Amino acid sequence: MSEREQLRRFLRWLTGKATQAEIGGGTGRSFRHDTAWCWSLQPVMPITGEIHDVVLVDGVWIGSWCLLIAQSDTGHVLAWQWCARESTAAWTALFEQVPPPVVVVTDGGSGIRSALAATWPDTAVQRCIFHLQLNVTRELTRNPRTRAGRDLRQIALALTAIHTIDDAIAWRLTLQAWWQTHGHLTKERTLYANGQFGYTHFKLRRAWNILHRAAESGHVFTTLTHGNPRTTSRLEGLNSQIRHLLRHHRGMPTAHRRKAVEWFLLLHEIPLEHAHRHATKPAPASPPPEPDDTRAPPLYDTALNAEEGLWMRTGWAGRG
C-alpha cells in the first residue's frame, strides 16, 4: 500500500468516527503499525496571501495548551498558533501569519491589544459583545444584590439591541448616567481585618471598568460602520467541533491530540485527497560523528599503569 493511501486512511480515522479496524480492513494493531509514521508528519496551512475584510480570532484550551485560531467571517480557517497561555508574543505570532484585515473581532484576551498595535495597527477592532456581557455577568452574577449592580448588568445586556448610531449614542448616555448616579460606589474603600484598605464594591468597580474601557476605546460599535459580525460565535462553533473530535479520541497523548487538531483545521480547508501535498516530513537526524582514528596515541599521559611498577604486588612475586 502506498504512503498516500496510508495517510488517507489515517486521516479518515483521525477526523471521523470509524474504528481503526473498520478503516484498515483488518485489525486495529495492523492499522497502527502501518500508519505509525503518519504521526511524524506536520500539516501546513497553505499561504494564499488573500486579504480578508473581517477576521475572527479566539483561543481554545486543549489540556495544558492554548490554541489560538484565526478565521475569516466567511468560515475559512486562516492560521493557528499553539502557546502555553494567551500573551502578546503568542498573538503576534498568529497575526504575522495573516495579512492585516479591515476589522478583527476578538474577545479581548490577554496581550491581544499590544499585539494588534504592533502587527495590525490600522485594523479596526470589534469586541465580541457576547464575551463582554459574559465578563460583566461574571463579576455581578445573574442576580446582583444592589440596585447599582442590577442597572449596570442591564446596560451590558442592552448591547444586543444596538443596531443604529442613534441606539449607540443613547447607550453611551445611559452608561454615563449610571456613572453620575452610582459612580461614587466604585471609589468607596473599607478597612479590612488585615489592616489593609480595599474597594468596598470591587466587583462592581471591575464590571464598570470592563464596559467603560470597551466604550472609550471605540471597540464596541465597529459593526455599525463596517458591517462586521459583533461576536465570535462562528469561531466558537469551530472550537466546539474540536472539543467533540478530542472527546471521540479521548486517551490520546498530548502530542497526538495536538496533531489531530492541526489535521482537523487543515482538512477544514483542503480536500482529504490533497492532504499529502500539505504535510512535511521531519528532517532526518544527523548521524553521530565518527571517531578520529588517525590521531597518533599520546607519548605521555597522566594516567598510571602497571608497567611503571607503581602498583602493590601480591602473591609470591611480592615476597622478599
N, C-alpha and C positions, 0 to 999 in steps of 0.2 A: 504494500500500500504506500502511495506517495506521501511525502510530508504535507503537501497541500490538503490531501484528503484527511489525514490525521488531524490537522489543525481545524478543519471544518467540523469534524465530528466532536473534537474537544470543545469548540465554541458553542456548538448546538447543545451539548450537555451543560456547559457552564452558564449559559444565559437562558436555558429552557427548564422544563420540568421533568423531562425523561430521565430515567436512571442510566447509569453507565452501561449496564448490561443491555438495555434497550437500544442505546445509541451504537454501541460497539458490535452488537450482534453475537456476543459471546458472554464471557464473564466480566465482572467488574474488575477483577485482578488483571486480566489481559488488557482491558481498556486502559487502566492506569499505567501499565507497563509500556504500552505503545505510545501514549500521549504525555509521558512524564516530561519530555523535553519541551513541551509547549509552555510549561510554567516559566521557562527562562526567557521567552520572547517578551519584548517590550512593545506594547501597542503605542502608536504615534499618531496623534491627530493631524490630518492634512492641513497645511497652511495655505489658505486661499488668498489672503490679503484683502478680502472683501470688507468694506466698511459698512457697519450696521447703524441704523439711526438710533436704535434703543438696545441696550444690553442689560440683562438682569444678572446680578451676582448674589451668591449666598453661600453659606458654609453648612456642611452636614458632618456630624461626628460619627466616625466608624471606629469603634473601640477607643483606643487612646490617640488616634489620629484624626485630624480635621481635614476634610476635603473641600476646597474652595472651587466653585464651578461658575463659569460664565456662559450664559445662554442668551441668544437673541430673542426679541419679543415674538418672533415667528416660530420659536421652539427648537432652533438649531443649537446644538452644543458647540461652543467655540473653543473652550480651553478648560483645563483643570489644573489644580496645584495642591499637593499634599503639604501639610505643615503640622507642627506639634500644637500650635494654637494660632488663633487669628492675631496677626501682627502686621505692622507696616511692611516689613520685609516680605511676608507671605503674600499680602495683597499686591504689592508691587510686582512680584514675580508672576502673578496671574495677569495683571493688566498689561505687562510688557508683551504678552503673547497675542494680544488682540489690538487692532487699530482703534484709536480713540473714537467712540461713538458720539452722537449728538447728546444723548441722555443716558445716564446709568441709573438703574433702580436698585436700591440697596436697603438692607435692614439697619444700616448704620453700625456695623460691627466694629470691634476694637481695632484701631490702626488704619481703618479704611480712609478716613478723611485726609490724613497726611499722604497716604499712598496715591490718592486721586490727585492731590495737588502736585505731586512730583511727576506722575505719568500721564494723566489726562487733565491738565489744568483748565482746558477750555470746555470740558464736558459739563453739562448741566446735571444736577443731582436731584433725584426724586426719592425721598424717604418712603419706605413701604408703610402705608397707612395702617395696615393690619398689625405690623410689629410695633409701630408707635403706640397704638391703642393697647396692645398686649403689655408693653413695658409700663404704661401708666396704671393699668389694672393690677399688675404685679405689685406695685407699690401701695395702691389704695385698696386692694381687694375688690371683689364684685359688690360688696355692700359696705361702703365706708361708713364709719360711725358718726362723723361730723358733717355738718352742712357744707363746709368748705370742700371736703373730700368728695361728697356726692356731686356737687356742682362742677368740680374740676373733671371728674370722670365723665360726666355728661358732655362737657365741652370736647373731650377727646373722642367720644363716640360720635359726636356730631360731624366729625371729619368725613364720615362715609357719605353724608348728604351734600357735600360741597361739589357743585357742578358748574358754577359760573364765577366770574370775577367778583360780582356783587355778593355772592354767597361767601367768598373768601374774605372780603372786606368786613362783612358782618361778623364772621367768625373771629377775626382778629380783634374787633371791637369788643366782642363778648369776653375774649381772653383777657383783654386789658381791663375790662370792668371787674372781672374776678379778682385781678391783682389789686385794684383800688379798694375792693371790699375786704378781701381776705389776705392780702399780701403780708400784712404785719405778722400773721401767724408763722410764716416761713422764717422769720427773724428771731422769734422768741427763743430764749435759752433757759435751761434748767440745770441746777446744781445737783449732780447725781451722788450716790453713796460713796463712790470712789474719790470724791473731791474734785471731779472734773466737770466743767460746764459743757453741755451739748445741746443741740437743737431739740426743742420740745416736740415739734411736729416734723421730724426729719424725713419721714416717708412722704408727707405732703409736700415738703420742700423739694424732694427729689422728683416727684411727679410733676411739679410745676416747672422745674428746670428742664425736664425732658421735652415738654411742649413748648416752652419759651425759646429754648435754643433751636429747636427744629424750625419754629416760625421765623425767628430772627435770621437764620441762615438762608432763608428762601428756598428750603428743600421740601416744603410741604405741598405747594400748589404748582409745581413744574408742569404737571399734567394739563393744566388749564391753558398753557401757552404752546406746548409741544404735542399734546395729544397722546402721550405715552401712558402705559399702564401705571396704576397707582400702587400696586402691590407686586410682590414676587411670587404670587400664587402659582404661576405656571412652573416656575423653578421648584417650588415646594412639591408639586406633583411628580417631578423627576426624582427628587430626593426620596419620595415615598416609594417609587419603583425600586430604587437602590436598596432601601431597607427590606423590601419584600424579597429581592434577589438574595440578600445575605441571610435572611431567615430560612430560605429554601436550602441554602448551603451552610447552615449553622454547623459549627465544629471545625471549620477550616482554620488553619493558622493565619496569623495576621498578614503575612506576605501574600498568601493566596487570596485572601479577602480583598486586599488592595488591587491585585491583578484582575480579579473578577470584576470589580467596579470599573477599572480602566477599560477593559474589553467591552463592558456594557455601554459605556459612554461612547466609545468609538463606533460600535455597531449601531448606535442610535443615528449615526450619520452616513455610514457606508454599508453596502450590501455584504452579507456574510461571505459570498464568493470572492470578494476583493480583500478579505482580511489579510491574506498573506502579503499583499503589497504595502501594508501599513504596519508591519511588525519588523523590528530589528533584533538580530541575534547578538548575544553578548560577545564581546571581543575575546578571542582565545587567550588563556592565561600564558604569560611568558614563561618559558622553561627556566629552571634554576641554572645559574652559571656553572659551567664545567670546571672542575678543579684544574689548577695550573700545574701540570706535571713537569714542565720544562725548567722550573726553578731548581737550581742545584741545592743539595742539602747543606745546612749551615756547618761551617768548620768548627765553630764554637757555639756553645749554648749554655743556658743557666741551669738546666736540669742535671740531677745526679744519676749515675748508673753504676751497675755492679762492677764493670771493668775498671773503674777508678780505684777499687779496693777500699771504699769508704763504708761498706756495709758490714754489720756484725756477722762473723762467721759462726756456724754451729756445727755440731757433729764432730767426727774425727779430724776434719781439717782444721778445726778451731783449737785443738789441744796443743799445748806447747811441748 
